[in-house]
Amino acid sequence: MYTHMECNCRCINCKNPSLISNDFIASDGYEDAHHTCKACGLHFNHLDGEQFKH
């Protein structure tokens, strides 16, 4: 069963704690999450910090 992941992440760019989290099952079958910062708009991977363009 897949459940929503709770974390205490902050934006890797501006350190703001106000994030939109997107939890999903990745193509490799593992749970993954991306965050989008509500302050600066940066979209990044929860685990490795990879940044994505909108």
N, C-alpha and C positions, 0 to 999 in steps of 0.2 A: 504494500500500500504506500502511495506517495503522499507525503505531508509537506506543508509549508515550512520552509527553513527559517528559523529566527536567528539573527546575528546582530552584532553591535558594530557593524562596519561604519566607516566614515569615508567620504569622498577622497580618493587618492590624489585629487588635484587641489581642492580648497578645504579639505578636512571637515566639511559640513556633515552632520549626522542625518540630515533629512534626505533619505533616498527612497526611490521607487524600486522595489525588488521584483524581479521576474524569475520565478523558479520554473524549471523544466527538466525533462529527461533528454540528455544530449544524444547525438547519433551513436555514441559508443555505449549507450545504455545506462550511463551513470547520471545521478542527479547533479544538476548544475544550477547556477544562478548568475544573473547579470543584474547590475544596479545602474540606475540613472540618477544623478544628483539633481535635486530640485533647485539648487542654488545656481550651479554653473552649467548644468546640462551634460556633463561628462557621462558617457555610457561605458561601463567596464565590467570585466569578469570578476566575480566574487573571489575565486580561488587564486588566480595567477596575476590579476591586475591588468590583463590585456585590455587595451582600449579599442572601442569600436566607433566608427563614424555613423551618424544618424542617417 
